[in-house]
């Protein structure tokens, strides 16, 4: 009987447990989890955008490489031949003057 009285007293007496407000402990971390999810979504969106930009940059670089454009952006200048160089070239080809 003494044990029953002790248990009854313990039930009536509030313990040092935190109050249960119906939310539970896992809801206290929900804002952190939600923020982490939002940040992950932002990073995924940024990564997708970065991949698209990288693909565009690669396509532009390929067009430049196949287009014959020099790295400086100028086409190579054609060297003008002097009269003496022209005569020399013609003599090598068999022209007699």
C-alpha positions, 0 to 999 in steps of 0.5 A: 500500500505504501508503494501505491501511495508513492505512485499516486503522489508522483502522478499528481506532482509535475516532473521536470519534463518539458511541456508537450505542446503537441508539436514534439521535439522534431518540429523544433529542428524543422526550421533548420531543415527547411532552411537547408532544403531551401539552400540546397534548391538554390544551389541546384538551380545555380549549378544548373544555370552554371552548366548551361553557361558552360555549355554555351561558352564551350560552343562559342570556343568551338566555333572560334576554333573551327572558324579560323579566328585567331586568339587575338580576334584578328584574321592574319594579315596577308603580306604584300609582295614587293616587286623584287620578291615578285620577280624572284618568285617568277624566276624560280618558276621558270620565267625569264626576264 
